[in-house]
């Protein structure tokens, strides 16, 4: 019996995201970028990062400023 192939999803990543993926691969020994992304998503989903920990900083709005002191 063949394993069903997962649906493909495309996301656009910035250099900071690619650096984070590389760091996850290094720390956890993930064999691919996809494995690192899946690991990170599952860790967050199961609560490995406490809510309100400040781990997520949303990117600035398109065309907007990244300044937070406005």
QUIURNOR-V680723 format. One line per field, one symbol per residue. phi: phi as a letter, one per 30 degrees, with the letter a starting at -180 (. if undefined). psi: psi as a letter, one per 20 degrees, with the letter a starting at -180 (. if undefined). burial: + if it has 24 or more other C-alpha atoms within 12 Angstrom, else -. Layout:
phi=???
psi=???
burial=???
This chain:
phi=.dddddddbcbcccedddddddddeddciddaddddddddddddddidcddididccddddeiccddccd
psi=pqpppqqqppqpqrhhghggghgggghikpirgghgggggghgghjkhpqpjijhpoqqqqpiaqjpik.
burial=--------------------+--+-----------++--+------------------------------
